[in-house]
C-alpha cells in the first residue's frame, strides 16, 4: 500500500518512524481532530508493524478506530472493549463484551491485527497469559475427522454449556450427526453436519429462527472466559484463596460456590487465583510493535488508581466477599511505563500541530464551519485547496453535489476512498464515510470537512445498520406456546382450562405416540395427540395462580363457553359499529404516492431499514393509498424506528396537500419531535409548527392562525392541538405518539376534528385495551421488534433502597464518562433528594427537571444535560417520553413499585440507546408493604430485559390486570378470565366474520373443520432427533396450523436444516398433515388408514358423489358405503407411502365432486 502518495504525509510519517527507538519515548505534537487517526494509519501502513494506541477513554479508542478504517480501509483495526463494570464489582461483563475481548486476544496471538486501540485504564488490568488463549482454543475445518465424545469434552473444558437449543454465546448442542455451537468471538452460531466422523459441511445459522444462513470452510472455538475454569484451575483457586485470605475458607460463599462448580457474578476480579501467573496486554504484542500514548496518560492512570483504592478500602472488610489487593489485579503507573519501554514509543503532546490544524483557521480565524453557506464560502475563496466532504449517508450525495455545482466553481467528484481522492486531480470530492472531526493538512493543501460540521442536527450522525431478521408476525407471537412451563394454565377448546403437565410418550394400539398432558380439577388428566395441537392455546387472562381450573367430563366449560359466545357476539356487534364503520368507509382520502419525491425522501434516512420496519412502512402506505381511513397501531420498543414511519406517513400526506397533526403526551416529546421533523424535512419546502407550553402566547396565536389558514403543513404539540381554536383547513393525517398516555376522551376529540382522517398510533407498550383491539383484528397492527446492532439488553435490578446501591450505580456510570437519570417523582422533596445525592457523590453536577418548572427553565436544563454539562438529571416522570441522550446509560427509579408496567418499561427505555451496557435500578423501600400486583410488575420488568420486549410486557400487563374493558365494560374482562385471551380473541374474530357474512356465529367457533388422520404408524419428533421440548411444542403447533402444502414444505426443510435427515416417525407426522390439509375442504371428519383398510368418515355437510369412487374401485368388494356417512375401501397396502398415495388419490377424486 502506498497511502496518500501525492501528499507529504508519507514523508512526514517515515521521518517520524526513523526517530522511534526501543527503550525511549519520542514526543510529537498531536494532530488536530481526525488528523490523529490519519497519522496513526500512516504509521501502521508505512511501518508494517502492529501499532497500539493507548487512549484516555474507551470512547476515544472507538472514535480513533473508526476514523482509521476510513483513512486506510485495508488495515485490520480492533478496539479492546472495557469491561464496563466497577473495580471489585459484583457484576460480570456482558457476554458480548467478553466475546469481543477474547477474539482480540486470539487475533493478536495470530497476527490478525494491524492497529489496536485500547483505553489506558483497560490496559492496566492484569489478564491471562497468551499460553491460556493458545491452549484453550481450537478450530474445525470442513472435511476434518472428529470424535463426538472428544469434541464434547473439549467444549466442556473450554466451559461451553450443553443446551437443547443454541441461542447465545458459549452454547453447544449435539443431535446425532448435527452439532450446533455458538463460539465466543463469533458473530453467528454454526451448524456442523457430520457424515460418520467427517465434517461434511459447516453452516452459519440465525439463532432466532434456527435456520441456516450460509456456508463456511472453517470455524474457531475460543474459551468462554478470559481465564481457565477447568478442574485444575478451580483446584488452584481454592489453594490460592487459602493463601491470600485468612480464616476458615468454608465460611466464604464464593469459595463454596467454586467448589460446587458455580461461576458467580464478578468472578473476573478473582482472576489471579485461577492462574499460576498473570500477564498484561503487553505480553500479547510482537517485540517490534509501536506504542502510542498521549501525554495525559499519567493523569488518567493516577485518577483510575485513586478510584481503585477507594473501592478497595471500602470493600476490604467485607466478611462475606473478600477482595484482592489492587497490585494483584492492576498495573501500577511505574509498571505500565516499564512494560511500554520494551517497545518503540510515540507520545502525542496536547499542543498545536502546525501540519494538522482546525479548518476554521484557513483564511479567516473567526469563520465557524456550521452551515453549508460557509462551506461554499470556503470553497470559493480557497480554490488552491483540495476539499473532501464526508457525508454520513450516500443517499444525500446527489443533493449536496447539486448545491456545490450550482453555487461554487467546483464540480464535485465521487471518490470511492480517501486515497483515491488525494491521488486524483479533482478539487472537490464527496465521500460516503464518517470521520469524527474535520481538519486540514497544510503541507498537501487538503481540507477534510464532516457533514456534522454544517448540519445543525445530529439526526443522521451515525448511519447504523440494524439487524435485518425475519419480520415478526403478530398471530405467531400470540399463539406461541413454546415458552410454556410445567404448571402453566392452558386452554383446550373442548375441555376448558387445565394445567400443562409436559409431553409424554405412550403406546396406542401398539403404536408409539406423543401426547401433551393436561391436568384438570381433581387431578384428572387429558392426553392430547400432538397432531391436535390446534385445539391448544396458552391461557392469558390473569396470573397463573388465579386462572380457573375446570372439571374434566362436566358441563362446567360448556356453560362458560356458551355464555361467552353470546356475550362476545354482543361485543362484536358493538365493536363493528365503532370500528368497522371506519374500515368500510369509502369516503376516506386515497393518497397518491409521488414516487420520485418519496424515494428521495426515503433515501435521506440515515439508517438501513429492518424487515420489520419495511413491512410497517408498506402497511402504512397500503392503508393511506386505499379508499378506507387508516387506523393502524405501530408497536415497537423505544429507539426501534417508529418515528421514521411517522415521518414517511407525514411526507405522503403533505405531498398530497394535506395537513398533519402529531399529538404528543409531553412538552419534551413535542419539542424533540419538532426538532426531528425540522431536521428531517430540511431539504423540503415543508412548513412545521409546534403548539406547546415551550412557545410564547404570541407564537401560539400566530401558529394557530397559520394552521387554520392552511399555511402550516405539519403541527406538532401536546393537548393544545385539541383546543377549540385550532381548526385545520385540510387535515389528512393524525399521528398519536405513546397512546397509553392519553385518555379515550382526548383521542375521540381528535376523531371529531375530522371523522374520516387517517390515524397512525405509535406505542412501545400499548395499554391492554388498545392491544386487545389490535390483536382482535379490529385495528390494524404492525410490530417492530428488531433491535439495532450492538445494542445490549438493559440490565435491570430491583433493590431495596440504600446508599451503597446508589453510590455504586452512579460511580459505575461516571467511570465510563456517562450520565445518569435519577427519577424521584415527588416535587416537594426533590431538593432534599439532591442533597442526599450530593452527600454520597460530592463531585456530581446535578440538574433538576420537573413539570412545575417554568417552560424556559426546563428547556434550558434539558439542553444543558443533553450537551453533557450535568452528570445527573434528578427528575420526575417528565422524562418518560421525549429524551434521547445516548450518553445517559443508567437510570435509578425511586419507589419503583408505584409505577405501572408500561410506564416502567418506558422509563427504562430512556437508557441503553448506544453500544454501552445500560443499567436500570428499580428501588423500593420495603417488600412487606408492596402489593402483590406491584411485585408481579417488578418481576416482569426485571425478567424481560430483552430488546423489543415492550410488546411482551404489554401482554404480561394484560395478564396481570386482566384484558377487560375492551369497550370499557367489565363483562369483557370476565369472559377473558373465564376462557382465556387467546380463546376470547379467536371467538371474537370468528364472530365478527360471521356477522359480516350473515352466518350464525355459534357454528363458526368451537367446532371448526379439522380432519383427524390415523395412519397406524408412529408419527412424532423423536426425542433423539429433537430433544428440546419448547422446539417440539412450537413445531407441533406450526404443523397443526399449517393450511397449505407449501407451509409443510417450509417446515420440513427447516427440520432437515436444524436437526438433519428426517426419521421415519417425523416423515409420518408430515404425511398426516399433508393428508389433513388435502381433506380440509372436503367435509371429512376422520380418515383411518390401516394396512388392510381405509375408512373415511364425512360430516353432515358432505355431498359426495359416489360415482367417481365406483369408477376407481370397480370391484364392489373393495368399496363399501356404510352408515354414519362412512365409506371403507378394503385394500392391503403395507407400505405407508403407498397407502398415503392411495388416500390422496381418493381425496382428489372427492374434491372434484
N, C-alpha and C positions, 0 to 999 in steps of 0.2 A: 504494500500500500504506500502510495506517495501522497500523503494528505496535504491539502492546501498548497500544492506545489507552485502556484502562481503568487503566493503571498510570502511574507517574510517570516511566517511563524515557524516553518520548518527549521530555518537557520537559527532563529531565536531558541528553539527547543534544543537543537543539537548543541548549541553553545552552553545552555543550561545543564544538559546532561554531562558534559565534559567536566563540570565543576563539582559534580556529586561524587563523593568518596565514602567508602565504608569507614565507619568509626567517627565520622564528623557530620556536622549539620550545616547545610548551606541555606542562607536566608534570601528570599526574593519577595518583592512586593506583590501582594495578592491582586490579581486582575479584578476589575470591576464586574459585578453581576455574573452573567453566564460566561464571561471571559475565563473564569477559573476552570470550569469543566472543559472548555475548549483547549486550554493549555494542558490540562491533565490528559486529555485524549491524545494530544500530540506527543506527550511524554511516553505514553504507553505504546503508541504506534512506532515512534522512532527508536525507542529502546528495545522493543520486543521483549520486555521483561514484565513480570507481574507488578502492577502498581497498586498500592493500597493507600487509601486516603482516610485519615482519622479526622472526623468532623466533630463539631461541638454539640450536635444533636442528631437524632435519627432522622428528623425532617430534612435537615441539611444533607444528610447522606443520600436520602431518596431523591432530592432535587438535583444534586450533582450527578447521581447515577443516571437519572432521566435525561439530563442535558447531554451527557457524554454519548449516550446512544444516538442522539440526533446528530452530533458532530462527527461521530465515527461509528456508523451502524454495524460495521464488521467486527468491532470489539465485543468480546464476551464480558458483559458487565454484570456484577451482582452487588446487592446490598444486604449486609448481615442484619437481620431484624433484632431489635431489642426484645427482651422477654416481656416487657410491659407490665412487670409486677414490681412491688417494692422489695428492697433488700429484706431477707428473712420473712417474706410473705407466706401466708398460709394458703395461697392460691398457686396453682401451676399455670404456666403459659398455655395459651390456646394451642391445640394440636397443629393448626395451620402454621403458626409461628415456629413450633419445634420442627415441623417437617421442612420448612424453608431453611432453617439453620443447619440441620443435618445435611441437607443436599449441598449447601455451600461448602461445608467442611469436606464432604466427599469430593466435590468438584475441585477444591484446592489441592487435595492429595493427588488427583488425576490430571492436574494441569489443564483444567477446563475453564479457567477464569483468567481474563487479561487484566481486568480492573475490579478491585473490591473497595466499596465504600462502607465504612463502619464508624459508628459514633465512638468517641473516646471512652465513654462510660461502659459501653458494651464490651470494648476490648479489654477492660480491666478484670472482667470475670474470668476466673480460672475454669478450664474446661478439661474434657478427657483428652489424653494424648492421641496423636494420629494413629497409633497402633490399634486403638479401640475401634475407630471407624473402619480401618482396613480389615481387621479380623472379623468384625461382625457384619460385614457387607458381602453380598454375593450377587450373582446375576444369572439370568437364563437367556439362552438363545433358541430360536426356532431350530428344531431337529436335535436338540440336546436330549440325552437319555437321563431320566431322573427316577429316583426311587421315592415312592409316595411317603413311606414311613420316615425316611431320612429327611425329606423335604419338610414334613410336619415338625420333626424335631428341630430342624434348623430355624424354622419360623418361630417356634416357641422359645428357642434360645434367644432369638432377636426380640422377644417379647411381643410377637404378634398374637392377636386374640382370635381363637377359633369361634366363628359365629355361623348361624344358619343362613344369613344373607349379608353380603358385603355392601356397606354403605359409607363407611368412614375410614380414615387413615388407620393403618396398622391392624386391619382385619383380614382374615382369610377364611375360605370355606372349600372343603373338598367333597365333591359329589361324583363318585365314580370316576369317569375319565375327564371330568371338568374341575378345574381349580380356579376359583376366584380369589384375587387378593388386591389390596389397595396399599401399595408400597409408600413408605414415608419418602418425601421428596418428589413424588409424582403428582401430576395434575389430574390424573384419572386412574381409576382402578383397571385391572386387566383380567382377562379370562384366558386360561391356558387349556387348550384342548389336547388331550393325550391319545395317542394310538399305541396301545400296550404301555411301554415306558418311555416312548419317544414324544417329544413336543411337536405335534402336528401343526398347530397354529397358536399365535398369541394375538388376542384382540382386546382393544380398549372397549369399555362399556360405560354407559351412563348409570351412575349409582341410583338415580331416581327411578328410571324406567326399567333398569337392569338389562337393557338391550344393547347389543354391540354397536360400536360407532366406527371402528376401523381396525386395520391390521398393523402390527409392528413386528420387527425382527428380534428385538432384544428388550429385556426389562432389568432394572437394577433394584435389588432389595436392600434397603438401608435399615439400620437399627431404629427402634421405636423411641428411645430416649437418647440423650446426649451422654449417657454413661451406662455401664453394664448393669443388668438386673437379673442375671442368671444366679444359680445356687451358689457358685463360687463368690460372686460379688456380694450376695446377701450375707454369706458367712463372714466375709471381710468387713462388711458394715457392722455386724454385731461385735466383732473383735475390736474394731476401731472405736465404736461407740463406748465400749467399756474403758478404753484407753483415754478417750477425750473427756468423758463426763464422770463425775464422782457419784457414789451411791449405788443403790440396787437398780440395775438397768430394767428389771421386770416391772418397776413402778412407772416407767415411761411408756405411754401408749404407742408412740411411733416405733419403739424398739419391738414391742409385741406385734405390731401390725406387720412389720417387715418379716418377722418370724413366721407369720401366718401367710406370707406371700402377698399381702395387700400393699398397693402402692398409694401412699397417702398424698393429698394435695400439698404443694410446697416442698416436695421431696428434693427439688433442684438445689436447695440450699444446704443439702447434706451430701452433695456430690463427692467431696473428697473422701468420704467414708467408704465409698464403693470402689475406690481406686488405690493402687499402690502409690502412684504418683500422678499429680495433676499436670496440666500443660496450659498454654495460652494460645491466642490466635497466632502469635509469632512463630510457634513451632510448626505451623501449617504452611509457612511461606518458604519458597525457594530462597537459597542463600543470596541470589543476585536480585532479589526484589527491591523495589524503590518505595520507601515510606514517606508520605507527605502529611504534614501536620500544619495547623495554624498556630500562631504564636500566643493564642489564649489557652493552649492545651493545659498548662499548669493550673490555670484558674478553674477550668472545668473539672479537672481531677480533684483539686482541693475541695471544691464545693460538693462533689459527689461523696468523697470520703467523710466529709462532715455529716452528710445525711446518713451514711452507713453507720458511723459511730453513734449517732443519735439513736438510730433504730436499735443498734446492738445494746446500748446501755439501757434502753427502755425495756428490752425483752430478755436480757441475760439472766434475770432472776425468775423466769417462768419455770415453775417446778414441773409442769406437765410437758413442755416442749422446749428442751434446752437448745441453745443456738451456738454455732461455731464462731470463733473469733474472726474478725474481718481479715486478718492476714492469712487465714486458711482458705478464704473464698475469693479475695480480690488482690490484684497487683497494687503495690504502693506506687507513688509518683516516681520514686527512685528506681524501682524495678522496671516500671514501664519504659523509662528512658534508657535504662541499661539494656533491655532487650531490643529496643529500637536501634540502638547504637550498632548492633551487629549488621545493619543494612545501610544502604545509601539513603540519606535523609534530606528532604527538602522542607524547609519551614516557610510558610507563606505569611509574611508580615501584614498586619492590618494597617496598611498605609497606601497612599495613592500610587497607582502604577501608570507610568507615562505612556505605555503602549495600549493598554486596555482601559478605556475610560467610559464615563457616562455619556450617553447620547446627547444629553442636554447641553454638553459643553462644546458642541460642534462650532457654531459661529456665534450664537447668542447664548451666553450662560444663563440667561433668565428664561429661555424658552423651555416650556414644560411639554413633554410628549403625552398629551392626554386627549387629543381629538384628531380625527382624520384630516381636518383642515390644516393642522400644524404639521402633520406628516407630509402633506402635499407641499407646504411651505418649505420644509427641509429639502424635499426632493428638487424643487425648482431652484433653490438657492445653493445647492451643492451638487452641481452636475458632474463634478470630477470624482464623486464618490460612487462606489457600488453599494446599492441598498437592497438588502434581503428582508422581506417581511414574512414573519412566521404567523400562519393562520391556524387556528385551533381545529377547524373543520374544512376539508377540501370542498365541501358543498358551498362555501362562501367565496371561493376563489374568483369565480366569474364576476360576482358583484363588485369586489374590490378592484379587479382588473379593469372593468369598465370605467370606474371612477378615476383610476390612475391614468388611463389612456385619454380620458376626457379633460382632465384638469391639470395634467403635468406634461413635461416634454418627454417623458419616458414611455416606453412600451414594455409592459410587464411580461416576463417570461415565466415558464413553469418548470423550474429545475426539479429533478427527482431527488436531489440530495444537496446538502450544503457544499460539498466538494465540487459537484458539477457546476454550481453557480459561480464559485470562485475561479474555476478553471475556464469558464467561457467569457465572452466579451460583452455580455449583456450588462446594462447599467442597473436594471431593476428586476428583481425576481420575487415571486410569491410561492411559498412552500407550505404544504400542509404538514406542519410539525409544531411542536411546542418546546420552547426553552423558557426558563424561569424569568430571566431579566434581560432586556436588550442592552447592547453596548456597542462601542466602536473600536475597531482595531486600527490604530492610526498608521502603522507602517505600510499597510496594504490598502488604505483608503476604503475600509469596509465598515458599513453600518448594519447592525442587526436590530430590527425592531419587532417587538412582540405585539400581537393583536390586543392583549390586555392593556397595553400602554395607551391605546387610542380608543378603546371601547370603554364606556362609562360603567359597564356592568361586568360581573364575573360569571354571568349565567352560563356561558359556554367556555369557561376557562379550563375545563377538563373534559376532553372527549373520551368518555368511558365506554368500554364495551361491556354490555350486560350479558349474563348467561342466557343463551337462547335455547331454552328447554322446551319440551313438549308442552303445548298450551294446556291450561287446566280447564277441565270440563266440570261444570257445577254438579250435574247429575252424578258423575262418577265420585265426586268428593262426598256428596251427601249419602250416597248408597254404600260407601266404603265400609266394609265390616272387618277389614284386615287387622285393624288395631284393637279388636275385642280381646278382653282378658277373661279368664275364668271368673264366673260370678257376675259378669255384666248383664244387665237386663236386655232381653232380645224379644222380638215380636215375630210370631208365626201367624200368618194372615188367616188361618182357620182355627187355631187353638189358643191364641192370645199371648200374653206376656209371661215369659218364664226367665230363667237364668241360664246363660250359656255355660255349658259344662265340658266343652272341648270336643275334639274329633276322636272317634273311636272306630276300630275295625271289627266287623262282625261277619260271621258266615250266614248266608241266606240261601237256603236250598242248595247247599254245597258250594256256593259261590262267594268269594271274598268281596265284601263291600265296605265302604267307609260312610259313616254317618255323623251328623252333627247332633250332639246330645243336648237336650234342653230339659232343665229341671223345673217342674211346676210345684204348686202348693202340695203339701203333704208328701214331699219327696218323690212325687210321681215323675217319671221320665218319658220323654218323647224322643224317638230317634228319626232324624230327617235324612233321607238319602241325599248324598252330595249332588245328585243330578237335579234336586228340587230346591236349590238354594234361592230361586226366585221368590219363594214364599217367606224368606227370612229377611228381616231388616233390623238394623240397630235401633234400640229404643232411645229416643231423645224426647224429653218432656219434663223431666225433673231429675234430681240427683238419684244415683243408683239405689241408695237406701230407701228412698221414698217411692220408688217405682212399684206399681201394683204387681201382685203375683197371682195369676189366675189358677183356677182348679181345672185340671185336665178331665175331660169327659162330662163336665157340667155345662149348663147353658149360660154360665156367667159371661163368657166372652161374647157369645152370640147376642145377648141382650145389649151389652155395651156397644157392640158393633152396629147393631140396627139403630140404636138411639143416635149414635154418632153419624150414621148415614143420613138420617132425617135432618139433624141439626146442621150438618155440613152442607146439605143441599140448600138449606135456607141461607147459610153464609155465602155459598157460591152464587146464589141469585143476587144477593146484595152487592157482593164484590163485582159481579159483572155489571151491575147498574152503575157502580162508581168508576170502574177502570176500563171495562170493555168498551164503554161509550167512547173513551178516548182512542182506544186502539182501532175501533171501527169507524172513527170519524174521518170522513173523506174531505173535510174542509181544512185539514192541516196544510201547511205550506210545503210544497215539494221543492227542496233546494236543488239548485243546479251546481255541479262541480266544474269550476273553471280550471281545467286540467293543468295547463301550463303554469298558472299562478299558484295553484295548490301544490304542485310538485316543487316549485321554487321555495315556497314557504316551508314545506316539509323538509327540504334539503338543508334548511338553516338550523334544524335541530342538532344540538351538539352531542347527541348520543346515538348509538345504534339501538334500534327498537328490538325488544324481545318479542318472541312469538305471541305471548300473552298481550303485549301492548298493541302489536299489529292487529290481532284479532279484535281487540276492544275498539281500536280506531275504525276498522272495517265495519264493525257492528253499528257504530255511531253514524258513519257515512250512509249505510243502508237505511237506518232509521230516518235520517234527515232528508234523504232523496225520495223517500216514499211519500204517499199522499196522507198517511196517518201521522198524527202528532207523536213525537218521540217521548217516551217516559222510561229512561234507562238508568240503572244504578251501576256505577263502576266501583267495585270493591278491590282495593289494593292497599298494601301497607304503606306507611309514610316513607317517602323517598323512592317509591317504585315506579313513578312516571304517570300519575293520574293527571297532573297539571298539564302535561303536553297534550293529552287527549282533549282537555277543555280548550286549550289553545287552538287545536285543529278545528274543533267544532265552532269556536268563535270566528275563526277565519272564514269558514264556509258561510256562516251567517252574514257577516259584514260584506263578503263578496257578493251576496245577493241583496245588498242594500237593506239588510235587517239590523235592528239593534240587538245588543246582547246585554243581559243583566246578570251579574255574578254576585250571589249573596254569600257573605262570609259571617261566621259566628262572632268573630272578634275584630277589633280595630287593627291589631297587629297583623292578623292574617290578611285583612283587607289591604293594608299597607304593603305587605310582601307581594301579594298577587298583583297589585298595581305596578310595582317596580318590575316584576317578572314580565307582565304583559307589555309594558312600555319598552323594555329591552328587547323582547321577542319580536315586537312589531316595529322595531327601529327602522327597518328598510321599507316600510309600507305606509301609505297615507291613511292611517287609521287613527281616529280621534278617541282618546281614552280619558275617562274622568273617574274620580273617586268621591264617594259620599261616606264620610265617617267623621268621627269627632277629632281626627287629626287635621281636618280642614277648618278654616275660619268660616264664620257665618256668611261673609261676603262671597267666599269661594263656593260654598254650598249653594247659595242662591243663584249664582251665575251658572253652576253646573246643572242645576235643576232646569233653569231656563233653556239651556242648550239641549238638554235631554228631551224636553217637551217639544222643542222645535226641530228635532232630528239632527242637531249639529254634533251630537256625541254618538259614536258607534258602539263603544263598549263602556258600560258603567260598572264599577266595582265598589261594593260597600257593605255595610252592616244593615241592620234593620231600617236605617234611614231610607233605603231604597223603597221600602214599603209605605213610605209617607204618602198621604193622600195628595200632596202637592206634586208628586212625581207621576207624570202621565206620559208614558212612552209614545212617541209618534208612530213607530213601526217596529214594535218588539217582535223578535223572531225566535229567541233562544233564552232560556233561563238556566243558569248553572248554579247549583246549590252545593257548597263545599261543607264537608263534615256535618251531614244532615242530622246526626244524632244530637247536635247542639240546639236544634230548632224544635219548636212545638208544632203540632198539627195546624194550629190556627195560623201561624206565620206562613207555613207552606201553602195553605189554602188561600191566604191573601194573595200570594204570588200567582196562583192559578186564576184567581179572579181578575188579576190585572189583564190577562189575555187568555181566555179559555182554551184556545187552540194552539198555544205556543208550545214549542218543543222544550222538554225538560230533561236536563242531564244532572244526575246526583252523584257526588263523589264522597266516598267514605272509606276509612281504614277499618273501622269496626261498626258496621251498621247495627242499629238497635234491633232487637228481636222482631218487632212488628214489621219493619221495612225488610229485613232479611227474609221473614216469612213470606211476605208478598212476592218477593223476587223468586224465592225457591218454588213457590206455587205456580210460577209462570204468569202471574197477573202483571207483574212488572218485568221488563227485560233486564237482564243481569249479565255483567261481564266481570270476570275475575282477572286481576293482575297479581300473580303470586311468585314472580321471578325476581330474585334479589340481584343487585349489582355485584359484579365480580369482586372478589377480595373483601367484601363486606362481611364482618364476623357477627355471629349472633350476640345479642346483648346479654352479658352475664347478669342475672337478676338474683338478688338476695333479700329475703325477708328476715329482718333482725330486730331484736329488742333494742330500743334506743340507748346508746351510751356514748360517752365522749371518745373512747378509743376507736369505735367504729367510724365516727365522723372524721376523726383525725386521719385514720388510715385511708379512707375514701378520698379525702381532699389531697393528702400527700401523694398518693399514687398518681393522681391526675397532674399535680404540679410537677412531679418528677419528669414527666414527658412533655412538659410545656403546654398542657391542655387547660381547658376552662371547665367550670362546674356550675350546674344549676342546683340550687338548694331551695326546694319548694316548701314554704311554710305558709299555709293558707289562712292565716289569721292576721289581718292588717293591724289590729290593735296591739299585737305583741311582736310585730316583725322587727322593731328596733331592738327589743330585748334579745331576739334571736341573732341579730347582727353582733351584739356584744358577746354573746355566747360563742359565736364562731371566731371572733377576734381573740378571745381568751385562749382558744385552742390553737389557732394558727395566726399569730400576731402579724405576720408579714403579708397576709392575704389582702388584696384590694377588692372590696366588696361593694357592689351596687345593689340598690333596691328597686324593684319594679312591682307595682300592683295597680289595680283598676281604679283606685281612688286618687291617683296622681293626676296632675294637670297634663293635658294631652301632649304639650310640647316637651314637658319634663320627661314623660315616659318615652317619647320618641327619641329624645337625646340620650337617655340611659341605654336604650336598646341599640342605638347606633354605636355608642361607645363600647358596649360589650361585644358587639359584632367585630369591631376593629381591634379587640384584644386589650383594651385599656383597663379592663377589670378582669380579675381572676374568677370571682364568684358572683353569680347573679342570684341574689336572695329574692325570691319572688312568690307570687300566688299562682293560681291556675291560669292566670292571664297568658302564660307561655304555652298553654296546652296546644294551641294552633298558631301557626304563623312565624315560628322561629326556626331558622335553618342555619345553624352555625357548625360547620364541620369540625372545628377545633374544640367544641364542647362535647366531651365523651363520658362524663359522669353526671348522674342525676341522683340527688338524695331527696326523698319524699318523706316529710314528717307525717305521722298519723295516717299511714297509707291505707289502713283499714276503713277509713271514712270515704274512700273513693270507689266508684263503680268500675267494673272490669274494662269497659270501653275507654273510660277516662284514664285508668292506669296505663293501658296499652298506648293511648295517645301521648300521655306524658312521657312514658319510657321512650317513645319514638323521637323525642327531641334529641336524643344522643344516638351514637352509632351510625353517623352519616359519612364516615370516612373509613380508611383501611385499618384504623386503630381498634383494639379491643375496647368496647364500651361497657360501662357498669351502671346498674340501677340498684340503689339501696332503698328498699321499702321498709321504713322504720315504724315500729309500733311500740306502744307504752307497756301493755301487759296483756298477754294472751287470754287471761281469765275473763277479761271484760270485752272480748271481741265476739261478735255474733257468729253463729255457725255459717251464715251466708258469707260474711266478710272473710272468714277463714278459707272458704272454698274459692272465693275470688282471688285471694292472695296465693293459694296453692296453684290455681290455674295460670296466673300470670307468671309465676316462678317456673312452672313446668314447661310453658310454651315460650321458650327463648328463640325458637327457630325464626328465621326471617320469613316474612309472609304469613305469620300466624294470626294476623288480625281477623281474617275470616273465621278461623277455627275458634278463636276466642269469642267471637260473636255467637257461634254455635254453642259454645260452652255456657255463655251468658244465657242463651236460650234454655239450656238445661237447668241452670241454677235458678233463674227467675220464673221459668215456665214460659212457653212461647205464646201465651194467651194474648187476648186483646188485640188480635189482628184487625178487628174492627172496633176496638175499644170495648169489647164485651168480654165478660168473664167466662161465658159458655164455651168460647173457642178454646180458652185455656183448660177448661175441664175436659173437653174432648181430647186435647193433646195429652193431658196427663193420663187419661184412661186408655188410649190406644197407641200413643207414641207419635212423635212428629212425622217420621217417615211414612207411617200408615195414613196419618191425617193428610199429609201432603199428597199422597197418591190418590186417596179418595176425593180430595178437593179438586185435583186436576181432572180426574175422570168425570166428576160431577159437572164441572164447568164445561167440559167437552160434550157431555150428554145433553146439558141444557141447550148448548149451541145447536146440536143436531136433532133436538126434539126427541131424545131417547130417554127411556126410564132409567134414571141413574142407578137404581137398585140392581140392575142387571149388568152394570158396567164395571163394578168394583171388585168384589171379593173373588168371583169365580171366572176371572179372565181365562181365555182359552190357552191351555198348555197341555201338550200331548205327553203322556207318560210312556216311556220306552223301556222295555225289559228285554235284554239280549241274552240273559242266562250265561253271562261271562263276567269275569272280574273287570270293573271299569272304574278306575281311580288313579290318583297320583301316588305311586308307592312312596313310602317314607324314605327309602334309599335313593329315590330319584329326586324328590323334593321334600327335604326334611323340615323346612321352615313352615310352621303351621300358619302364620299370617299370610305367607305367599300362597299356600294351598287354598285358604279361605278366599283370598282375592281371585285366584284363577277359577275356582269352582263357581263363584258368583258371576264372574265375567262370562263363563261358558253358559250359565243358566240364563243370562240376559242377552246373549248373542241372538240377533234377529235375522241374520243372513249368513250365507256360506262364507262370504268374504271376511266376516268377523271371526269365524272359526279358523280360516287360513292364517290370519294375523296372529291369533293366539297360538296356533300350532307352531308357526315359525319362531315366535318368541320363546316357546318352551324349548325347542331344539337349540336355539341360541343360548339360552340361560342354563339349561340342565343337560343338554346332549340329546342323543338319539332317543326317540320315544319308546318306552317299554310297551309291551303289548297291552297292558291294562290301560295305559293312557290313550293309546290308539283307539281302544274300545270306547273309552269315555267320549272321545271326539266323534266317533261314529254315532253314538247315542244322540248327541246334539245335532249332528247332521240330519239324522232321520227326523228328530223333533222339529227342526226348522222347516224341513221339506213338507211336513204334515201340518204345519201350523194354520194353514188356511183351508184345510180340508174337513173341518168339523170332526176331527178324530180325537177321542179322549185317551185311547190307550193302544199301544202296539206291543204284542208279546211275541217274540221270535225265538223259539227253541230250535234245536237241531232237527226236530221232527215236524213241527207245525208252526205256522204263522197265523196269529189271531189279531184282527183289527176290530176295535170297538168304536163305533161312531156315536156322536151325541144326538140329541133330539132334533137339532137343526139340519142334520145331514139329509142330503137329497141325492144320494148316489144312484147312478145309472148302472145296473148290473151287467148290461150287455157287453160293455168293453172288457170286463173281467172274465166273462164267459168266453169271449173270443180268445183270451190269452190261455185260459185253463179249460180247454175243450173236454178234457177228461173230467166228468162230473164228480168223480171220486175225490179229486183234488180240492175242488172248490165247494164250500158249503155255506149257505146263508142261514144264520141261526137267529134265535130270538134275542131281544135286547140290543138290536142294532149291531149285531156282530157278524163278521164273516171269518171263516177259517179256511186255510189252504194247507192241505196235508202234503208237505214236501220234506224229504230227508236231505238236509243241507248241513253237513257237519261243520264246514268252514264258515267262520263268522263273516269274512269278506264277501263270500258268495251269497250268504244269507242277506247281508246288507244290500247288495246289488239287486237281489230279488225284491226286497221290500221297496227300494227306491223305484223299481220298475212299476210295482203296484201303485205306488203313490203318484207317479207320473200319469198313469192311466186314470186314477181317481181325479187328479187335478184337471184333467182335460174335459171332465164332465161339465 
